[in-house]
Amino acid sequence: MPHILSILIWLPITAGIAILLLGDRQIGAGRWLALIASLVTLALTVPLWAHFDTATAALQFIEKLPWIPRFQAYYALGIDGISLPLIVLTAFMTVPVVIAGWTVIESRPAQYYAAFLIMEGLMIGVFSASDALLFYFFWEAMLIPMFLIIGIWGGPRRVYATIKFFLYTFLGSVFMLAALIYMYVKAGDYSIASLQALPLTLLEQRWIFLALMLAFAVKVPMFPVHTWLPDAHVEAPTGGSVILAAIMLKMGGYGFLRFSLPIAPDASRELDLLVIALSLIAVIYIGFVALVQQDMKKLIAYSSIAHMGFVTLGAFVIYEIVAATHRTQGAGMGLDGAMVQMISHGLISGALFLCVGVLYDRVHSRQIADYGGVVNTMPVFATFMVLFALANTGLPGTSGFVGEFLVIIASFRASFWYAALAAVTLILGACYTLWLVKRVVFGAVANPKVAALEDLNPRELVVLGALAAAVLLVGIWPAPLLKVMQPTIHHLLTQAIATKL
């Protein structure tokens, strides 16, 4: 299909602008327009997946138009096996966000839906851009709708959380822009392929790697630049938390795979232990922090940081595998695990935040102490929440198991201790997740509000049912996902271990 990537980017953005023009007085039409636009965007990913050639690592569905000729910057799009699953995830997760806010958002609903649709288009643009300046444009522009979503529809401390979120992410991105400009001066254009092929000295690679790492580490988020995330999650509305956890955090991992490893392979090899150490700290330390949380959203937010530590661990452990085994065979498993973990975490964390949203809409509290015995009044909801909680712990048969298993096996090939420390998160994850379930779902009903709860309505049942099916499908049959990724992963591994010196 010609220009399908442009359609995927601009269709939701155009629909969002149309909803703004309709305004709150015609919000009935606006809601349906938002749902139709998100469903059509998701439907368009089906031919994208069906016509994707899994035998090549080359960019596909390429589009290229002049954008800023003076700076050799182009409106250039193209996807590979790393981009495609993340685009599908973005389109898939936007639909439940639109449905979840159907009757819940009463203040400025037109602007609410418009912000999410515009953000969907911009996020797809991030994963589709093959020009670094265009990538940066989408990367930064996406902050604006999320800034508004948290700042307008967030909780009591939304202004503090919004400003903290914006400052952390924007300041990190400034260093990325400096690195991109430096490489443009040397390469003569902003094509990502040109930047990946650019010959660089070790000193240049170090500075570029650190500049890029600051931007991507904040977005993942890695320890110690993770502190904005729990505040943003707690104050954000349910839809904001879902997109923040399911999609925005993945942009950091995508940035490491698309930029850091192929552009600065020697610096990545030299500084891999730094990233591995920070990843293991996130996996273990943040797991203990999650254990003491009293707010459900804050607990899931810290859980996200711990699980995203697997992504960066899998991406950089490849160098230790090559050093330990003196061969590249098996190193790609870490990259496979990082990608599957990103997709899996997007589904599971989004589902858990939607579960919290279902409870909050009824009880208007996120405090764990205000619940107990939910299974007695909401058995269908309890079934879904327990399923997503078990997936969060890495239960075999769910998507949570596949990515973590691949990363742990890859870590074991590098060092027993990496694998042992990474495996600690399976224990900690089970502790804080199952303790959350025990306190919220099971036990006696102590709160009169919980005793009066009604089970899932058809709208909520459709949303959680679709996510449950996706979590089980990836967990039981990950082969299609791995098949799409592997040629690109193999090419990325070749780029990452090749020296530029």
C-alpha positions as CSV (number, residue, x, y, z in Angstrom):
1,M,0.0,0.0,0.0
2,P,1.5,3.4,-1.0
3,H,2.0,6.0,1.7
4,I,0.6,3.7,4.4
5,L,3.0,5.0,7.0
6,S,2.0,8.6,6.3
7,I,-1.7,7.5,6.6
8,L,-0.9,5.8,10.0
9,I,0.7,9.0,11.2
10,W,-1.6,11.6,9.9
11,L,-5.0,9.9,10.1
12,P,-5.2,10.0,13.9
13,I,-3.7,13.5,14.0
14,T,-6.3,14.7,11.5
15,A,-9.1,13.0,13.4
16,G,-7.9,14.7,16.6
17,I,-8.0,18.1,15.0
18,A,-11.5,17.4,13.7
19,I,-12.6,16.5,17.2
20,L,-11.2,19.8,18.5
21,L,-13.2,21.6,15.9
22,L,-16.4,19.7,16.8
23,G,-15.9,20.7,20.4
24,D,-17.6,19.6,23.6
25,R,-21.1,20.5,22.4
26,Q,-20.9,17.7,19.9
27,I,-18.9,15.3,22.0
28,G,-21.2,12.3,21.1
29,A,-20.0,12.6,17.5
30,G,-16.4,13.3,18.8
31,R,-16.3,10.1,20.8
32,W,-17.4,8.0,17.9
33,L,-15.0,9.8,15.6
34,A,-12.2,9.0,18.0
35,L,-13.2,5.4,18.2
36,I,-13.5,5.0,14.5
37,A,-10.2,6.7,13.8
38,S,-8.4,4.5,16.4
39,L,-10.0,1.3,15.0
40,V,-9.1,2.3,11.4
41,T,-5.6,3.0,12.4
42,L,-5.4,-0.4,14.0
43,A,-7.0,-2.0,11.0
44,L,-4.3,-0.5,8.7
45,T,-1.6,-2.2,10.7
46,V,-3.0,-5.6,9.4
47,P,-1.9,-5.1,5.8
48,L,1.3,-3.5,7.1
49,W,2.1,-6.8,9.0
50,A,0.7,-9.0,6.2
51,H,2.9,-7.4,3.4
52,F,6.0,-7.1,5.6
53,D,8.9,-9.1,4.1
54,T,10.3,-11.1,7.0
55,A,13.3,-12.3,4.9
56,T,15.2,-8.9,4.9
57,A,16.5,-6.4,7.4
58,A,16.2,-3.5,4.9
59,L,13.7,-0.7,5.5
60,Q,10.3,-1.3,3.9
61,F,7.3,0.9,2.9
62,I,9.8,3.7,2.3
63,E,8.6,7.3,1.7
64,K,10.9,10.3,1.1
65,L,10.0,13.9,0.4
66,P,11.9,17.1,0.8
67,W,11.4,18.7,4.2
68,I,14.2,21.2,5.0
69,P,16.4,21.1,1.9
70,R,18.9,23.6,3.3
71,F,19.9,21.1,6.1
72,Q,19.5,17.9,3.9
73,A,16.5,16.9,6.2
74,Y,13.8,14.8,4.6
75,Y,10.3,13.6,5.5
76,A,11.7,10.1,5.3
77,L,9.8,7.1,6.6
78,G,10.5,3.4,6.6
79,I,10.1,0.4,9.0
80,D,11.9,-2.8,9.8
81,G,11.4,-5.6,12.2
82,I,12.1,-3.4,15.3
83,S,9.7,-0.7,14.2
84,L,6.7,-2.8,13.1
85,P,5.8,-4.5,16.4
86,L,6.0,-1.1,18.2
87,I,3.7,0.5,15.7
88,V,1.2,-2.3,16.0
89,L,1.4,-2.0,19.8
90,T,0.8,1.8,19.6
91,A,-2.3,1.4,17.4
92,F,-3.6,-1.5,19.6
93,M,-3.2,0.3,22.9
94,T,-4.9,3.5,21.8
95,V,-8.2,1.7,21.2
96,P,-8.8,0.6,24.8
97,V,-7.8,4.1,26.0
98,V,-10.5,5.7,23.8
99,I,-13.1,3.1,25.0
100,A,-12.0,3.4,28.7
101,G,-12.6,7.2,28.7
102,W,-16.1,6.9,27.1
103,T,-18.2,7.9,30.1
104,V,-15.5,8.7,32.6
105,I,-14.1,11.9,31.2
106,E,-16.6,14.7,31.9
107,S,-14.3,17.8,31.7
108,R,-13.2,18.9,28.2
109,P,-13.8,15.5,26.6
110,A,-13.1,16.8,23.1
111,Q,-9.7,18.0,24.0
112,Y,-9.0,14.7,25.9
113,Y,-9.7,12.5,22.9
114,A,-7.9,14.9,20.5
115,A,-4.8,14.8,22.7
116,F,-4.6,11.0,22.6
117,L,-5.2,10.7,18.9
118,I,-2.6,13.4,18.1
119,M,-0.2,11.7,20.4
120,E,-0.9,8.3,18.7
121,G,0.1,9.8,15.3
122,L,3.3,11.4,16.7
123,M,4.3,8.1,18.5
124,I,3.9,6.2,15.2
125,G,6.0,8.9,13.6
126,V,8.8,8.2,16.1
127,F,8.9,4.5,15.2
128,S,8.6,5.2,11.4
129,A,11.1,8.0,10.9
130,S,14.3,7.2,9.0
131,D,15.5,10.8,9.2
132,A,17.1,11.7,12.5
133,L,15.8,15.3,12.5
134,L,12.2,14.0,11.7
135,F,12.6,11.5,14.5
136,Y,13.6,14.3,16.9
137,F,10.6,16.4,15.8
138,F,8.1,13.6,16.5
139,W,10.0,12.7,19.8
140,E,9.7,16.2,21.2
141,A,6.2,17.0,19.7
142,M,4.8,14.0,21.5
143,L,5.6,15.6,24.9
144,I,3.0,18.3,24.3
145,P,-0.2,16.2,24.3
146,M,1.1,14.1,27.3
147,F,1.9,17.3,29.1
148,L,-1.6,18.5,28.6
149,I,-3.2,15.1,29.5
150,I,-1.5,15.0,32.9
151,G,-1.8,18.8,33.5
152,I,-5.5,19.1,32.7
153,W,-7.0,15.7,33.7
154,G,-4.5,14.6,36.3
155,G,-4.8,14.4,40.1
156,P,-4.3,17.0,42.9
157,R,-0.5,17.3,42.3
158,R,-0.7,17.3,38.5
159,V,1.1,20.6,38.0
160,Y,4.2,19.3,39.9
161,A,4.1,16.0,38.1
162,T,3.7,17.6,34.7
163,I,6.5,20.0,35.1
164,K,8.8,17.3,36.5
165,F,7.9,15.0,33.6
166,F,8.5,17.7,31.0
167,L,11.8,19.0,32.4
168,Y,13.3,15.5,32.8
169,T,12.4,14.4,29.3
170,F,13.0,17.7,27.5
171,L,16.5,18.3,29.1
172,G,17.6,14.7,28.3
173,S,16.5,15.3,24.7
174,V,18.6,18.4,24.4
175,F,21.8,16.3,24.6
176,M,20.4,14.0,21.9
177,L,19.9,17.0,19.6
178,A,23.5,18.2,20.2
179,A,24.7,14.7,19.3
180,L,22.6,14.6,16.1
181,I,23.8,18.1,15.0
182,Y,27.4,17.1,15.5
183,M,26.9,13.9,13.4
184,Y,25.1,15.9,10.8
185,V,28.0,18.3,10.4
186,K,30.3,15.3,9.8
187,A,27.9,13.2,7.6
188,G,26.2,16.0,5.6
189,D,22.7,14.7,6.1
190,Y,20.3,13.5,8.8
191,S,19.6,10.0,7.4
192,I,19.7,7.5,10.2
193,A,21.5,5.0,7.9
194,S,24.2,7.7,7.2
195,L,24.7,8.3,10.9
196,Q,25.0,4.6,11.6
197,A,27.7,4.3,8.9
198,L,29.5,7.4,10.0
199,P,33.2,6.7,10.9
200,L,33.9,8.0,14.4
201,T,36.9,7.9,16.8
202,L,36.5,6.3,20.2
203,L,36.4,9.7,21.9
204,E,33.6,10.9,19.5
205,Q,31.7,7.7,20.1
206,R,32.0,8.1,23.9
207,W,30.5,11.6,23.9
208,I,27.8,10.7,21.4
209,F,26.9,7.6,23.4
210,L,26.6,9.5,26.6
211,A,24.6,12.2,25.0
212,L,22.2,9.7,23.5
213,M,22.1,7.7,26.7
214,L,20.9,10.7,28.7
215,A,17.9,11.1,26.4
216,F,17.0,7.4,26.2
217,A,17.7,6.6,29.9
218,V,15.3,9.3,31.0
219,K,12.6,7.9,28.7
220,V,13.1,4.2,29.7
221,P,13.4,5.3,32.6
222,M,16.7,3.9,34.0
223,F,18.0,4.4,37.5
224,P,18.8,7.1,38.8
225,V,16.7,9.3,36.3
226,H,13.5,7.4,37.0
227,T,11.9,9.6,39.7
228,W,9.6,11.5,37.3
229,L,7.7,8.3,36.4
230,P,5.9,7.4,39.6
231,D,4.7,11.0,40.1
232,A,3.5,11.2,36.5
233,H,1.7,7.9,36.8
234,V,0.0,8.7,40.1
235,E,-1.3,12.0,38.8
236,A,-2.1,11.0,35.2
237,P,-5.7,9.9,34.3
238,T,-6.0,6.2,33.5
239,G,-5.6,6.7,29.8
240,G,-2.4,8.8,30.3
241,S,-0.9,6.1,32.6
242,V,-1.7,3.4,30.0
243,I,0.0,5.2,27.1
244,L,2.9,6.4,29.3
245,A,3.7,2.8,30.4
246,A,2.7,0.9,27.3
247,I,4.3,3.1,24.6
248,M,6.3,6.1,25.8
249,L,8.7,4.1,27.9
250,K,9.4,1.9,24.9
251,M,10.8,4.9,23.0
252,G,13.8,4.8,25.2
253,G,14.5,1.2,24.5
254,Y,13.9,1.8,20.8
255,G,16.4,4.7,20.8
256,F,19.1,2.4,22.3
257,L,18.5,-0.1,19.5
258,R,18.1,2.3,16.7
259,F,20.9,4.8,17.6
260,S,23.2,3.9,20.4
261,L,24.3,0.4,19.4
262,P,24.8,0.9,15.7
263,I,26.2,4.5,15.8
264,A,28.6,4.1,18.7
265,P,29.4,0.3,18.8
266,D,32.9,0.7,20.3
267,A,31.6,3.1,23.1
268,S,28.7,0.7,23.7
269,R,31.2,-2.1,24.1
270,E,33.4,0.0,26.4
271,L,30.5,1.3,28.6
272,D,28.3,-1.8,28.5
273,L,29.0,-2.6,32.2
274,L,27.7,0.8,33.2
275,V,24.4,0.1,31.5
276,I,24.2,-3.5,32.8
277,A,24.9,-2.3,36.4
278,L,22.2,0.4,36.2
279,S,19.8,-2.1,34.7
280,L,20.4,-4.6,37.5
281,I,20.0,-1.9,40.1
282,A,16.7,-1.0,38.5
283,V,15.6,-4.7,38.5
284,I,16.5,-5.3,42.2
285,Y,16.4,-2.0,44.1
286,I,13.2,-0.7,42.4
287,G,11.6,-4.1,43.1
288,F,12.2,-3.5,46.8
289,V,10.8,0.0,46.5
290,A,7.6,-1.4,44.9
291,L,7.1,-3.7,47.9
292,V,6.4,-0.8,50.3
293,Q,4.0,1.2,48.1
294,Q,0.5,1.9,49.4
295,D,-0.8,3.4,46.1
296,M,-1.8,0.9,43.4
297,K,-0.7,3.1,40.6
298,K,2.6,3.9,42.2
299,L,3.3,0.2,42.8
300,I,2.7,-0.6,39.1
301,A,4.8,2.4,38.1
302,Y,7.8,1.1,40.1
303,S,7.1,-2.4,38.6
304,S,7.4,-0.8,35.2
305,I,10.9,0.6,36.0
306,A,12.0,-2.9,37.2
307,H,10.7,-4.6,34.1
308,M,12.1,-2.1,31.7
309,G,15.5,-2.8,33.3
310,F,15.3,-6.2,31.4
311,V,15.2,-4.3,28.1
312,T,18.4,-2.4,28.6
313,L,20.1,-5.5,30.2
314,G,19.2,-7.6,27.2
315,A,20.4,-4.9,24.7
316,F,23.8,-4.5,26.3
317,V,24.6,-8.0,27.6
318,I,25.5,-9.0,24.0
319,Y,29.0,-7.6,24.4
320,E,29.6,-9.6,27.5
321,I,28.3,-12.8,25.7
322,V,30.8,-12.2,22.8
323,A,33.6,-11.5,25.3
324,A,32.8,-14.7,27.3
325,T,32.2,-17.1,24.4
326,H,34.3,-15.4,21.6
327,R,31.4,-15.9,19.2
328,T,28.2,-14.1,18.3
329,Q,26.0,-17.2,18.4
330,G,23.4,-16.7,21.1
331,A,24.1,-13.0,21.6
332,G,21.1,-12.1,19.5
333,M,18.9,-13.7,22.2
334,G,19.4,-10.7,24.4
335,L,18.2,-8.4,21.7
336,D,15.2,-10.7,21.0
337,G,14.4,-10.7,24.7
338,A,14.6,-6.9,24.9
339,M,12.2,-6.5,22.0
340,V,9.7,-9.1,23.3
341,Q,9.9,-7.6,26.8
342,M,9.0,-4.2,25.4
343,I,5.9,-5.5,23.6
344,S,4.9,-7.7,26.6
345,H,5.4,-5.0,29.2
346,G,3.3,-2.6,27.0
347,L,0.4,-5.1,27.1
348,I,0.6,-6.1,30.8
349,S,1.3,-2.6,32.3
350,G,-1.4,-1.1,30.2
351,A,-3.9,-3.8,31.4
352,L,-2.9,-3.3,35.0
353,F,-3.4,0.4,34.9
354,L,-6.8,-0.1,33.2
355,C,-7.7,-2.5,36.1
356,V,-6.8,0.2,38.6
357,G,-8.9,2.7,36.6
358,V,-11.9,0.3,36.8
359,L,-11.7,0.3,40.6
360,Y,-10.9,4.0,40.8
361,D,-14.0,4.9,38.7
362,R,-16.2,3.1,41.3
363,V,-14.5,3.8,44.7
364,H,-12.4,6.9,43.8
365,S,-9.4,5.7,45.7
366,R,-6.1,4.1,44.7
367,Q,-5.0,3.3,48.2
368,I,-4.6,-0.5,48.7
369,A,-5.9,-0.2,52.2
370,D,-9.3,0.9,50.9
371,Y,-9.9,-2.4,49.2
372,G,-10.2,-6.1,50.0
373,G,-12.5,-8.8,49.0
374,V,-13.1,-7.4,45.5
375,V,-13.5,-11.0,44.2
376,N,-16.7,-11.4,46.2
377,T,-18.5,-8.6,44.4
378,M,-16.6,-8.4,41.0
379,P,-15.6,-12.0,40.2
380,V,-15.1,-11.4,36.4
381,F,-13.0,-8.4,37.1
382,A,-11.0,-10.3,39.7
383,T,-10.3,-13.0,37.1
384,F,-8.8,-10.5,34.7
385,M,-6.8,-8.7,37.4
386,V,-5.3,-12.0,38.7
387,L,-4.4,-13.0,35.1
388,F,-2.6,-9.7,34.4
389,A,-0.9,-9.9,37.8
390,L,0.4,-13.4,37.1
391,A,1.6,-12.2,33.7
392,N,3.5,-9.4,35.5
393,T,5.3,-12.0,37.6
394,G,6.4,-13.8,34.4
395,L,4.1,-16.8,34.6
396,P,4.8,-19.3,31.8
397,G,2.1,-19.2,29.1
398,T,1.8,-15.4,29.4
399,S,3.8,-12.8,27.4
400,G,5.6,-11.8,30.6
401,F,7.5,-15.0,30.6
402,V,8.9,-15.0,27.1
403,G,10.9,-11.7,27.2
404,E,12.3,-12.2,30.7
405,F,13.2,-15.9,30.0
406,L,15.2,-14.9,26.8
407,V,17.0,-12.1,28.7
408,I,17.9,-14.3,31.6
409,I,19.2,-17.1,29.3
410,A,21.3,-14.5,27.4
411,S,22.6,-13.1,30.7
412,F,23.6,-16.6,31.9
413,R,25.7,-17.0,28.7
414,A,27.6,-13.8,29.7
415,S,27.9,-14.5,33.4
416,F,26.2,-16.6,36.1
417,W,25.9,-13.5,38.3
418,Y,24.1,-11.4,35.8
419,A,21.5,-14.1,35.4
420,A,21.3,-14.7,39.2
421,L,20.7,-11.0,39.9
422,A,18.3,-10.6,37.0
423,A,16.3,-13.6,38.2
424,V,15.9,-11.9,41.6
425,T,13.2,-9.7,39.9
426,L,11.1,-12.9,39.3
427,I,11.0,-13.3,43.1
428,L,10.5,-9.6,43.9
429,G,7.9,-9.3,41.1
430,A,5.9,-12.2,42.5
431,C,6.2,-10.7,46.0
432,Y,4.9,-7.2,45.3
433,T,2.4,-8.2,42.6
434,L,0.8,-11.1,44.5
435,W,0.7,-9.1,47.7
436,L,-1.1,-6.4,45.8
437,V,-3.6,-9.0,44.6
438,K,-4.0,-10.6,48.0
439,R,-4.8,-7.2,49.6
440,V,-7.1,-5.9,46.9
441,V,-8.8,-8.9,45.4
442,F,-9.0,-11.5,48.1
443,G,-9.9,-11.5,51.8
444,A,-13.1,-10.3,53.5
445,V,-15.0,-7.2,52.4
446,A,-14.3,-4.5,54.9
447,N,-15.2,-1.4,52.9
448,P,-18.9,-0.7,52.4
449,K,-18.1,0.8,49.0
450,V,-16.4,-2.4,47.9
451,A,-19.5,-4.4,49.1
452,A,-21.6,-2.3,46.8
453,L,-19.4,-2.7,43.7
454,E,-20.8,-3.9,40.4
455,D,-18.9,-6.1,38.1
456,L,-17.5,-5.2,34.6
457,N,-19.9,-3.5,32.2
458,P,-19.7,-4.6,28.5
459,R,-17.4,-1.7,27.6
460,E,-14.8,-2.7,30.3
461,L,-15.2,-6.4,29.4
462,V,-14.3,-5.8,25.8
463,V,-11.2,-3.8,26.7
464,L,-9.8,-6.2,29.3
465,G,-10.8,-9.2,27.2
466,A,-8.8,-7.9,24.2
467,L,-5.8,-7.3,26.3
468,A,-6.0,-10.7,28.0
469,A,-6.2,-12.4,24.6
470,A,-3.1,-10.5,23.5
471,V,-1.1,-11.4,26.6
472,L,-2.0,-15.0,26.2
473,L,-1.4,-15.1,22.5
474,V,2.2,-13.6,22.8
475,G,2.9,-16.0,25.7
476,I,1.7,-19.1,24.0
477,W,2.7,-18.4,20.4
478,P,5.5,-15.8,20.2
479,A,6.8,-17.2,16.9
480,P,5.2,-14.6,14.6
481,L,6.6,-11.8,16.6
482,L,10.1,-13.3,16.7
483,K,9.9,-14.1,13.0
484,V,9.3,-10.5,12.1
485,M,12.1,-9.2,14.3
486,Q,14.9,-11.7,13.7
487,P,16.4,-10.5,10.4
488,T,16.6,-6.9,11.8
489,I,17.9,-8.2,15.1
490,H,20.6,-10.2,13.3
491,H,21.6,-7.1,11.3
492,L,21.6,-4.9,14.4
493,L,23.9,-7.4,16.2
494,T,26.3,-7.3,13.2
495,Q,26.4,-3.5,13.4
496,A,26.7,-3.5,17.2
497,I,29.7,-5.8,17.4
498,A,31.6,-4.3,14.4
499,T,34.3,-1.8,15.3
500,K,34.6,1.6,13.7
501,L,38.2,2.1,14.8
